[in-house]
């Protein structure tokens, strides 16, 4: 029997303060490293997209330090940035995609650099570049888009990459096929997204970036509309500062001055009642969102899946489980499987299991 080729793939996952990198051979991770960027380094650049050459140089330096030759690579895959709404899948990085990301046509985020760096490195080697399941994956049912005001539609912005990865993992562990499963997946990190996965599509999910769903360590989640309008029109904060409060300075950070769940746990152990209240309120809101998603599936739920960095906190998970146990089985996959998911998406295309999408 002919042995299947194990493709060698470089994975690039940029964040605001770091660039996570890894090299995979097939499903095996050869090595990985998170390259940290200091405030002093990033302050030299006027914007995130101006950091391309800086970050590429650091990636190449790291690979050289590991004794790895770029000529061994079969493909480069980057984290998908803020793009137009698109179905789940692996996409070839195109000129149009790069143009949208550079110009921030649909939004600026550190992840926009993922495709840019992947394309730059891959083109220099004459190999393909991909992205997988960007944050704007949109498979929502039309009924889920209705907001209550015709001028505003509910939109799909969420942790699609990790949600899809752990949904497939849960189905494997449950002996189910993702294409015929009914799951609720809650990704709990700096932002929180809770998605309804029905038959391989995320048919409803909260906008985890711009203020919807549960509040999170750095994000406000949904806010009472009337009070929000009054605050926005009060002139207390300029528009850009107000947007930052919602997307990166809200939630647990606004209440407690920290986005570190471990620190909050220590404060609770030392008798801090405010920390206890906010910790419990966040678990409460996640549980409430999961309950609402169960209604979308009319209660027919194969499993609830909890993932993300906060899933490592046993007390936080315990409080959620107590409120949602009636729904059915609860599976916990702490942390994120983004690097593995990116590599797997590219490998599926390289070995012919999946056709790459066109942006």
Residue pairs with C-beta under 8 A, 6 or more apart in sequence:
4 351
5 351
6 25
6 26
6 28
7 25
7 26
7 74
7 75
7 346
7 347
7 350
7 351
8 23
8 24
8 25
8 30
8 72
8 73
8 74
9 23
9 24
9 73
9 74
9 75
9 76
9 77
9 343
9 346
9 347
9 350
10 21
10 22
10 23
10 63
10 70
10 73
10 75
10 76
10 77
10 118
10 121
11 20
11 21
11 22
11 23
11 24
11 76
11 77
11 78
11 339
11 342
11 343
12 19
12 20
12 21
12 59
12 76
12 77
12 78
12 79
12 114
12 117
12 118
12 121
13 19
13 20
13 21
13 78
13 79
13 111
13 114
13 338
13 339
13 342
14 20
14 55
14 78
14 79
14 110
14 111
14 113
14 114
14 117
15 110
15 111
16 42
16 48
16 110
17 36
17 37
17 39
17 42
18 34
18 35
18 36
18 37
19 34
19 35
19 37
19 55
19 58
19 59
19 113
19 117
20 32
20 33
20 34
20 35
20 338
20 339
21 32
21 33
21 34
21 35
21 59
21 62
21 63
22 29
22 30
22 31
22 32
22 33
22 339
22 343
23 29
23 30
23 31
23 32
23 63
23 68
23 73
24 30
24 339
24 340
24 343
24 347
26 347
27 340
27 343
27 344
27 347
29 339
29 340
30 68
31 66
31 68
32 339
33 62
33 66
35 55
35 58
35 59
35 62
37 51
37 55
41 54
42 51
44 54
45 51
45 54
47 108
48 108
48 109
48 110
48 112
48 113
49 101
49 102
49 104
49 108
49 112
49 113
49 116
51 113
52 113
52 116
52 117
52 120
55 113
55 117
56 117
56 120
56 121
59 117
59 121
60 70
60 121
63 69
63 70
70 121
70 124
70 125
71 125
73 122
73 125
73 127
74 127
74 350
75 122
75 127
75 128
75 129
75 130
75 346
75 350
76 117
76 118
76 119
76 121
76 122
76 125
76 127
76 128
76 129
76 130
77 90
77 118
77 129
77 130
77 131
77 132
77 342
77 343
77 345
77 346
78 93
78 113
78 114
78 115
78 116
78 117
78 118
78 119
78 129
78 130
78 131
78 342
79 111
79 114
79 115
79 131
79 134
79 161
79 338
79 342
80 91
80 111
80 114
80 115
80 131
80 132
80 133
80 134
80 135
80 136
80 161
81 101
81 109
81 111
81 112
81 113
81 114
81 115
81 131
81 134
81 135
82 101
82 104
82 106
82 107
82 108
82 109
82 111
82 112
82 134
82 135
82 136
82 157
83 97
83 100
83 101
83 106
83 134
83 136
83 359
84 100
84 105
84 106
84 136
85 136
85 137
85 138
85 155
85 156
86 134
86 136
86 137
86 138
86 357
86 359
87 137
87 138
87 139
87 357
88 133
88 137
88 139
88 160
88 164
88 201
88 202
89 132
89 133
89 345
89 354
89 356
89 357
90 130
90 131
90 132
90 133
90 345
90 346
90 348
90 349
90 354
90 356
90 357
91 97
91 130
91 131
91 132
91 134
91 356
91 357
91 358
91 359
92 128
92 129
92 130
92 356
92 357
92 358
92 359
93 115
93 118
93 119
93 122
93 129
93 130
93 131
93 359
94 358
94 359
96 359
97 115
97 131
97 359
98 115
98 116
98 119
99 105
100 106
101 112
101 113
101 115
101 116
102 112
102 116
104 112
106 136
107 209
109 135
111 134
111 135
114 131
115 129
115 131
118 129
118 130
118 131
119 129
121 129
122 128
122 129
123 129
128 349
128 350
128 356
130 345
130 346
130 349
130 356
132 161
132 341
132 342
132 344
132 345
132 346
133 160
133 161
133 164
133 341
133 345
134 160
134 161
135 157
135 158
135 159
135 160
135 161
135 209
136 156
136 157
136 160
137 156
137 158
137 160
137 164
137 202
138 155
138 156
139 156
139 201
139 202
139 203
140 154
140 156
140 202
140 203
140 204
140 205
141 203
141 204
144 154
144 203
144 204
144 296
145 153
145 154
145 155
146 153
146 154
147 153
147 154
154 207
154 212
155 207
156 202
156 205
156 207
157 207
157 208
157 209
157 210
158 187
158 193
158 195
158 202
158 205
158 206
158 207
158 208
159 187
159 189
159 191
159 193
159 208
159 308
160 202
161 338
161 341
161 342
162 187
162 307
162 308
162 336
162 337
162 338
162 341
163 185
163 187
163 193
163 195
163 197
163 202
163 205
163 307
164 202
164 341
165 337
165 338
165 340
165 341
165 344
166 185
166 187
166 305
166 307
166 333
166 337
167 178
167 181
167 183
167 185
167 197
167 305
168 178
169 333
169 337
170 176
170 183
170 185
170 303
170 305
170 331
170 333
171 177
171 178
171 181
171 183
173 331
174 181
174 302
174 303
174 329
174 331
176 302
178 197
178 200
179 199
179 200
180 199
180 200
181 197
181 198
181 199
181 200
181 302
182 197
182 198
182 199
182 297
182 300
182 301
182 302
183 196
183 197
183 301
183 302
183 303
183 304
183 305
184 194
184 195
184 196
184 197
184 290
184 293
184 294
184 297
184 301
184 303
184 304
184 305
184 327
185 194
185 195
185 197
185 304
185 305
185 307
186 192
186 193
186 194
186 195
186 286
186 289
186 290
186 304
186 305
186 306
186 307
186 308
186 320
187 193
187 194
187 195
187 208
187 307
187 308
187 336
188 216
188 286
188 306
188 307
188 308
188 309
188 310
188 311
188 316
189 216
189 217
189 308
189 309
189 310
189 336
190 216
190 217
190 218
190 219
190 259
190 309
191 208
191 209
191 216
191 218
191 219
192 206
192 208
192 213
192 214
192 215
192 216
192 219
192 221
192 286
192 289
192 308
192 310
193 205
193 206
193 208
193 213
194 205
194 206
194 213
194 214
194 286
194 289
194 290
194 293
195 202
195 204
195 205
195 293
196 202
196 203
196 204
196 205
196 293
196 296
196 297
197 203
198 297
203 296
204 293
204 296
206 212
206 213
206 214
206 221
206 222
206 289
207 213
208 216
208 219
209 219
209 247
210 246
210 247
211 219
211 220
211 221
211 222
211 223
211 246
211 247
212 221
212 222
213 221
213 222
213 285
213 289
214 221
214 222
214 282
214 285
214 286
214 288
214 289
215 221
215 250
215 251
215 252
215 281
215 282
215 285
216 251
216 252
216 282
217 251
217 252
217 253
217 259
217 260
217 261
217 310
218 247
218 248
218 249
218 250
218 251
218 252
218 253
218 259
219 246
219 247
219 248
219 250
219 251
220 245
220 246
220 250
220 251
220 254
221 250
221 251
221 285
223 246
231 242
232 242
237 245
245 254
251 259
251 282
252 258
252 259
252 261
252 264
252 278
252 279
252 282
253 259
255 274
255 278
256 264
256 267
256 274
256 275
256 278
258 264
261 279
261 309
261 310
261 313
261 316
262 313
264 275
264 278
264 279
265 279
265 313
265 315
267 275
268 275
268 276
268 279
279 316
280 319
282 316
283 316
283 319
283 320
283 323
284 319
284 323
286 320
287 319
287 320
287 323
287 324
290 304
290 320
290 324
290 327
291 323
291 324
291 327
294 301
294 324
294 327
299 327
301 327
301 328
302 328
302 329
303 328
303 329
303 330
303 331
304 324
304 327
304 328
304 329
304 330
304 331
305 330
305 331
305 332
305 333
306 317
306 320
306 330
306 331
306 332
306 333
307 332
307 333
307 334
307 335
307 336
307 337
308 334
308 335
308 336
309 334
309 335
309 336
310 316
311 317
311 332
311 333
311 334
311 335
312 334
312 335
317 332
321 330
324 330
345 354
348 354
349 355
349 356
